[in-house]
Amino acid sequence: MTVQFTKMQGAGNDYIYVDTFRFPIVEPEEKSKLWSSYHTGIGSDGLVLIGPSEKADFKMRIFNADGSEAMMCGNASRCIGKYVYDKGLTNKDYVSLETLSGIKYLQLHIDHSNHVESVTVDMGEPIVVEPDLKLEVKGEFYQGSAVSMGNPHFVIKVDDVNKIDLPTIGPLLENHPHFPNRTNVEFAQVLKDGSIRMRVWERGSGITQACGTGACATAVAFIAHDEVSHDTDVPIVMDGGVLEISWKSEDNHVYMTGGAEIVFEGYIDM
C-alpha cells in the first residue's frame, strides 16, 4: 500500500504526519524508525498519526525516531491543529485532541487567507515533581528540576547553554537510574532581554531543534524558582525557533503559542 504523508515542522521540530482516517498504519513503531532516517527514509524526529477519537475531535499517536511511543508533543499538537483545519478535516477554530497524557485543547489563529497561522495549546497543569534534584554522572553533578508536562523532563539552569556537550551528557541523563522510564533533558539560561535560551535532548529522539513540552517544563521550572514571573508570556528560544509560554495563575494551566508549517508532501510505500 502507498501512504500519503505530510512533513511538518513546529519551531524546527519535524515529524511525518499521516491521516489514518484514510491510511491506517500497521506497526507504526517500525515505520517510525524506517521513515525517520534522514539517509534512507523521509527524515524526521518521528511519526505522528492523526485519527478518530471517542473522547475528542481527533486523536494523536506519536512515535519517536527510535520507535518508542511518546505520551505528548506540544509542537506536534500545533501542527495537527494546522493540518486538520487547512486540509478541511474540521471547520472549528477550537479543537480538542486526545493524547496519552490527556485531552489537549487547541486554539487556532486563522490568517486572512483562511489558513492556520499559529496555534495556542492548553497544555494543562504542570507538576513540579522535584524542584531541586541533583544527579551525578561520571563524577559531575547536575542540579535542576524534575517537571511533568504529561511526560518527564529534567530542566537544568546553566550560565551558557552553548558550552554544554549535549551529545555526550544528554543520553547519560536521559537514561539515568533516577528515571526508570527515561526523561527529556533541557539545559537553559536566562538571557539579558528576559527570554530563556534552551537546548534539548529528547527522550527517544536525541538532539532536536525544539521541544514544546520541554519549553513548557523549562518555563515552569524557572517560574517556580522566581527567575521569571507567573502570568507573563515567556519567550523560550530554541535552535529551531521561539515559543511563547505562559503559566496562568487563574487556572494553573500552561499555554504554549507558536507557529506550524507544512514542509513538503509525498507518498511512500508501506
Secondary structure in CASP SS format (residue, H / E / C, confidence):
PFRMAT SS
TARGET T0000
AUTHOR 0000-0000-0000
METHOD secondary structure of the structure
MODEL  1
M C 1.00
T E 1.00
V E 1.00
Q E 1.00
F E 1.00
T E 1.00
K E 1.00
M E 1.00
Q E 1.00
G E 1.00
A C 1.00
G C 1.00
N E 1.00
D E 1.00
Y E 1.00
I E 1.00
Y E 1.00
V E 1.00
D E 1.00
T C 1.00
F C 1.00
R C 1.00
F C 1.00
P C 1.00
I C 1.00
V C 1.00
E C 1.00
P H 1.00
E H 1.00
E H 1.00
K H 1.00
S H 1.00
K H 1.00
L H 1.00
W H 1.00
S H 1.00
S C 1.00
Y C 1.00
H C 1.00
T C 1.00
G C 1.00
I C 1.00
G C 1.00
S C 1.00
D C 1.00
G E 1.00
L E 1.00
V E 1.00
L E 1.00
I E 1.00
G E 1.00
P C 1.00
S C 1.00
E C 1.00
K C 1.00
A C 1.00
D C 1.00
F E 1.00
K E 1.00
M E 1.00
R E 1.00
I E 1.00
F E 1.00
N E 1.00
A C 1.00
D C 1.00
G C 1.00
S C 1.00
E E 1.00
A E 1.00
M C 1.00
M C 1.00
C C 1.00
G H 1.00
N H 1.00
A H 1.00
S H 1.00
R H 1.00
C H 1.00
I H 1.00
G H 1.00
K H 1.00
Y H 1.00
V H 1.00
Y H 1.00
D H 1.00
K C 1.00
G C 1.00
L C 1.00
T C 1.00
N C 1.00
K C 1.00
D C 1.00
Y E 1.00
V E 1.00
S E 1.00
L E 1.00
E E 1.00
T E 1.00
L C 1.00
S C 1.00
G E 1.00
I E 1.00
K E 1.00
Y E 1.00
L E 1.00
Q E 1.00
L E 1.00
H E 1.00
I E 1.00
D C 1.00
H C 1.00
S C 1.00
N C 1.00
H C 1.00
V E 1.00
E E 1.00
S E 1.00
V E 1.00
T E 1.00
V E 1.00
D E 1.00
M C 1.00
G C 1.00
E C 1.00
P C 1.00
I E 1.00
V E 1.00
V E 1.00
E E 1.00
P E 1.00
D E 1.00
L E 1.00
K E 1.00
L E 1.00
E E 1.00
V E 1.00
K C 1.00
G C 1.00
E E 1.00
F E 1.00
Y E 1.00
Q E 1.00
G E 1.00
S E 1.00
A E 1.00
V E 1.00
S E 1.00
M C 1.00
G C 1.00
N C 1.00
P E 1.00
H E 1.00
F E 1.00
V E 1.00
I E 1.00
K E 1.00
V C 1.00
D C 1.00
D C 1.00
V H 1.00
N H 1.00
K H 1.00
I C 1.00
D C 1.00
L H 1.00
P H 1.00
T H 1.00
I H 1.00
G H 1.00
P H 1.00
L H 1.00
L H 1.00
E H 1.00
N C 1.00
H C 1.00
P C 1.00
H C 1.00
F C 1.00
P C 1.00
N C 1.00
R C 1.00
T C 1.00
N E 1.00
V E 1.00
E E 1.00
F E 1.00
A E 1.00
Q E 1.00
V E 1.00
L C 1.00
K C 1.00
D C 1.00
G C 1.00
S C 1.00
I E 1.00
R E 1.00
M E 1.00
R E 1.00
V E 1.00
W E 1.00
E E 1.00
R C 1.00
G C 1.00
S C 1.00
G E 1.00
I E 1.00
T C 1.00
Q C 1.00
A C 1.00
C C 1.00
G H 1.00
T H 1.00
G H 1.00
A H 1.00
C H 1.00
A H 1.00
T H 1.00
A H 1.00
V H 1.00
A H 1.00
F H 1.00
I H 1.00
A H 1.00
H C 1.00
D C 1.00
E C 1.00
V C 1.00
S C 1.00
H C 1.00
D C 1.00
T C 1.00
D C 1.00
V E 1.00
P E 1.00
I E 1.00
V E 1.00
M E 1.00
D C 1.00
G C 1.00
G E 1.00
V E 1.00
L E 1.00
E E 1.00
I E 1.00
S E 1.00
W E 1.00
K C 1.00
S C 1.00
E C 1.00
D C 1.00
N C 1.00
H C 1.00
V E 1.00
Y E 1.00
M E 1.00
T E 1.00
G E 1.00
G E 1.00
A C 1.00
E E 1.00
I E 1.00
V E 1.00
F E 1.00
E E 1.00
G E 1.00
Y E 1.00
I E 1.00
D E 1.00
M C 1.00
END
